[in-house]
Amino acid sequence: MRLQEKSLKKFEFLEHMADAYVAAYGATIEEAFENAALAMFEVMTDTKTVKPKLKETVEITGEDECALLYVWLETLLLKFDVEGRLYSKFKVNNIGKNLEGFTLKAEIWGEQFDTEKHPSRVGVKAVTYHQMEIMKKNELFVVKVILDI
C-alpha cells in the first residue's frame, strides 16, 4: 500500500537555522525519494500550481543510496536551473543495486516555470550530504536531506 493511500504526510520541514531540512516518507524507498523531490520543489514554489504537462524520464546512478538521493535531487534541480522547468509529479519506478552501486529509473511530470503562474518562494542552491539519512523505521522509509537555500 502506497503512502498516499494511507493518508499520511508525504514530507515535513524540520527545524534548521539557515537551510531547508526535509524529512520525506514512503511505504517504499522509491516513494520516499518521490516525496523528497516533491518537498524540494515545494520549497521553491506551490507545487499545486505546477501542471503535469511535460513527461520526462530520468535514469541515474550512485555509489550508495545516499549518493543516489543526492544525484536524484541534484538532477531535478539542474533541470530547473538549466531548462527552467518545475515538477510536481514523480514516479520512481525502480531503485536497484548492481556491481557498480545503485540505479534509479523514474518518470517526472511538470511544466515550464512561469512567473505569472508559479509563486516564487525560496531558491534552492544545492543539495547537501550534511545530516543526510536514509532509514527504515517500522514499515516506513524515511529520507532526510538538507537543501542549501
C-alpha positions as a Markdown table, in Angstrom:
| # | Residue | x | y | z |
|---|---|---|---|---|
| 1 | Met | 0.0 | 0.0 | 0.0 |
| 2 | Arg | 1.4 | 3.4 | -1.0 |
| 3 | Leu | 1.8 | 6.2 | 1.5 |
| 4 | Gln | -0.8 | 8.4 | -0.3 |
| 5 | Glu | -3.4 | 5.6 | 0.2 |
| 6 | Lys | -2.8 | 5.7 | 3.9 |
| 7 | Ser | -3.3 | 9.5 | 4.0 |
| 8 | Leu | -0.1 | 10.0 | 6.0 |
| 9 | Lys | 2.1 | 13.1 | 5.3 |
| 10 | Lys | 4.4 | 12.8 | 2.4 |
| 11 | Phe | 7.1 | 15.1 | 3.9 |
| 12 | Glu | 7.7 | 17.7 | 6.6 |
| 13 | Phe | 10.1 | 20.5 | 7.1 |
| 14 | Leu | 12.4 | 20.1 | 10.1 |
| 15 | Glu | 13.9 | 22.9 | 12.1 |
| 16 | His | 17.2 | 24.2 | 10.8 |
| 17 | Met | 19.0 | 27.5 | 11.3 |
| 18 | Ala | 19.7 | 28.6 | 7.8 |
| 19 | Asp | 18.7 | 25.9 | 5.2 |
| 20 | Ala | 15.6 | 23.8 | 4.4 |
| 21 | Tyr | 15.8 | 20.5 | 6.3 |
| 22 | Val | 13.4 | 17.9 | 4.8 |
| 23 | Ala | 12.1 | 14.5 | 6.1 |
| 24 | Ala | 10.3 | 12.6 | 3.4 |
| 25 | Tyr | 8.3 | 9.4 | 3.9 |
| 26 | Gly | 7.2 | 6.4 | 1.9 |
| 27 | Ala | 6.0 | 2.9 | 2.2 |
| 28 | Thr | 8.8 | 2.0 | -0.1 |
| 29 | Ile | 12.2 | 3.7 | -0.7 |
| 30 | Glu | 11.0 | 4.7 | -4.1 |
| 31 | Glu | 8.1 | 6.5 | -2.6 |
| 32 | Ala | 10.3 | 8.3 | -0.1 |
| 33 | Phe | 12.5 | 9.5 | -3.0 |
| 34 | Glu | 9.4 | 10.8 | -4.8 |
| 35 | Asn | 8.3 | 12.7 | -1.8 |
| 36 | Ala | 11.8 | 14.2 | -1.2 |
| 37 | Ala | 11.6 | 15.5 | -4.8 |
| 38 | Leu | 8.2 | 17.0 | -4.1 |
| 39 | Ala | 9.4 | 18.6 | -0.9 |
| 40 | Met | 12.3 | 20.2 | -2.8 |
| 41 | Phe | 10.0 | 21.8 | -5.3 |
| 42 | Glu | 7.6 | 22.8 | -2.6 |
| 43 | Val | 10.5 | 24.9 | -1.1 |
| 44 | Met | 10.7 | 26.7 | -4.4 |
| 45 | Thr | 7.0 | 27.1 | -5.3 |
| 46 | Asp | 3.5 | 26.0 | -4.6 |
| 47 | Thr | 3.6 | 22.6 | -6.4 |
| 48 | Lys | -0.2 | 22.6 | -6.7 |
| 49 | Thr | 0.2 | 25.3 | -9.4 |
| 50 | Val | 2.5 | 23.1 | -11.4 |
| 51 | Lys | 0.6 | 21.2 | -14.0 |
| 52 | Pro | 2.0 | 17.8 | -15.2 |
| 53 | Lys | 2.1 | 18.8 | -18.8 |
| 54 | Leu | 5.6 | 17.5 | -19.8 |
| 55 | Lys | 6.7 | 14.0 | -19.0 |
| 56 | Glu | 10.4 | 13.1 | -18.9 |
| 57 | Thr | 12.4 | 10.0 | -18.0 |
| 58 | Val | 15.3 | 10.1 | -15.5 |
| 59 | Glu | 17.9 | 7.4 | -15.1 |
| 60 | Ile | 20.8 | 7.9 | -12.7 |
| 61 | Thr | 23.4 | 6.0 | -10.7 |
| 62 | Gly | 25.1 | 6.5 | -7.4 |
| 63 | Glu | 27.7 | 4.5 | -5.4 |
| 64 | Asp | 25.3 | 4.1 | -2.5 |
| 65 | Glu | 21.8 | 5.1 | -1.5 |
| 66 | Cys | 22.8 | 8.5 | -0.1 |
| 67 | Ala | 24.7 | 9.3 | -3.3 |
| 68 | Leu | 21.7 | 8.2 | -5.3 |
| 69 | Leu | 19.4 | 10.5 | -3.3 |
| 70 | Tyr | 21.9 | 13.3 | -3.9 |
| 71 | Val | 22.2 | 12.7 | -7.6 |
| 72 | Trp | 18.4 | 12.4 | -7.9 |
| 73 | Leu | 17.7 | 15.7 | -6.3 |
| 74 | Glu | 20.6 | 17.5 | -8.0 |
| 75 | Thr | 19.4 | 16.2 | -11.4 |
| 76 | Leu | 16.0 | 17.7 | -10.8 |
| 77 | Leu | 17.4 | 20.9 | -9.5 |
| 78 | Leu | 19.7 | 21.2 | -12.6 |
| 79 | Lys | 16.6 | 20.7 | -14.8 |
| 80 | Phe | 15.1 | 23.7 | -13.1 |
| 81 | Asp | 18.3 | 25.8 | -13.3 |
| 82 | Val | 19.1 | 25.0 | -16.9 |
| 83 | Glu | 15.8 | 24.2 | -18.6 |
| 84 | Gly | 13.5 | 26.4 | -16.4 |
| 85 | Arg | 11.2 | 23.5 | -15.5 |
| 86 | Leu | 9.2 | 22.9 | -12.3 |
| 87 | Tyr | 7.9 | 19.4 | -11.4 |
| 88 | Ser | 5.0 | 18.3 | -9.3 |
| 89 | Lys | 4.6 | 14.6 | -10.0 |
| 90 | Phe | 7.3 | 11.9 | -9.6 |
| 91 | Lys | 7.2 | 8.2 | -10.1 |
| 92 | Val | 10.3 | 6.3 | -9.2 |
| 93 | Asn | 9.8 | 3.0 | -10.9 |
| 94 | Asn | 12.8 | 1.3 | -9.6 |
| 95 | Ile | 15.8 | 1.6 | -7.3 |
| 96 | Gly | 18.1 | -1.3 | -7.8 |
| 97 | Lys | 21.6 | -2.4 | -6.9 |
| 98 | Asn | 24.3 | -3.8 | -9.2 |
| 99 | Leu | 28.0 | -4.3 | -9.1 |
| 100 | Glu | 28.7 | -0.6 | -9.6 |
| 101 | Gly | 26.3 | 0.7 | -7.0 |
| 102 | Phe | 22.7 | 1.8 | -7.2 |
| 103 | Thr | 20.4 | 2.8 | -10.1 |
| 104 | Leu | 17.2 | 4.8 | -10.2 |
| 105 | Lys | 14.7 | 4.9 | -13.0 |
| 106 | Ala | 11.9 | 7.5 | -12.8 |
| 107 | Glu | 9.3 | 9.4 | -14.7 |
| 108 | Ile | 8.7 | 13.1 | -13.8 |
| 109 | Trp | 6.0 | 15.5 | -14.9 |
| 110 | Gly | 5.9 | 19.3 | -14.8 |
| 111 | Glu | 5.9 | 22.4 | -16.9 |
| 112 | Gln | 8.0 | 25.5 | -17.7 |
| 113 | Phe | 8.4 | 28.0 | -14.9 |
| 114 | Asp | 6.0 | 30.9 | -15.4 |
| 115 | Thr | 6.4 | 33.9 | -13.0 |
| 116 | Glu | 2.7 | 34.8 | -13.6 |
| 117 | Lys | 1.5 | 31.3 | -12.5 |
| 118 | His | 4.1 | 29.9 | -10.1 |
| 119 | Pro | 4.8 | 31.8 | -6.9 |
| 120 | Ser | 8.5 | 32.2 | -6.1 |
| 121 | Arg | 9.3 | 31.0 | -2.6 |
| 122 | Val | 13.0 | 30.3 | -1.8 |
| 123 | Gly | 15.6 | 29.4 | -4.3 |
| 124 | Val | 17.4 | 26.1 | -3.7 |
| 125 | Lys | 21.1 | 26.4 | -4.5 |
| 126 | Ala | 22.2 | 22.9 | -3.8 |
| 127 | Val | 21.6 | 19.5 | -2.2 |
| 128 | Thr | 23.9 | 18.6 | 0.6 |
| 129 | Tyr | 25.2 | 15.4 | 2.2 |
| 130 | His | 25.3 | 17.1 | 5.6 |
| 131 | Gln | 22.9 | 15.1 | 8.0 |
| 132 | Met | 21.6 | 13.1 | 5.1 |
| 133 | Glu | 19.9 | 9.9 | 6.3 |
| 134 | Ile | 18.0 | 7.0 | 4.7 |
| 135 | Met | 16.4 | 4.6 | 7.1 |
| 136 | Lys | 13.5 | 2.3 | 7.6 |
| 137 | Lys | 11.5 | 2.9 | 10.8 |
| 138 | Asn | 8.9 | 0.2 | 11.4 |
| 139 | Glu | 7.3 | -0.2 | 8.0 |
| 140 | Leu | 8.1 | 3.4 | 6.8 |
| 141 | Phe | 11.1 | 4.6 | 4.8 |
| 142 | Val | 12.4 | 8.0 | 5.9 |
| 143 | Val | 14.9 | 10.1 | 4.0 |
| 144 | Lys | 16.3 | 13.3 | 5.5 |
| 145 | Val | 18.2 | 15.9 | 3.4 |
| 146 | Ile | 19.3 | 19.5 | 3.9 |
| 147 | Leu | 18.8 | 21.8 | 0.9 |
| 148 | Asp | 21.1 | 24.8 | 0.7 |
| 149 | Ile | 18.9 | 27.9 | 0.2 |
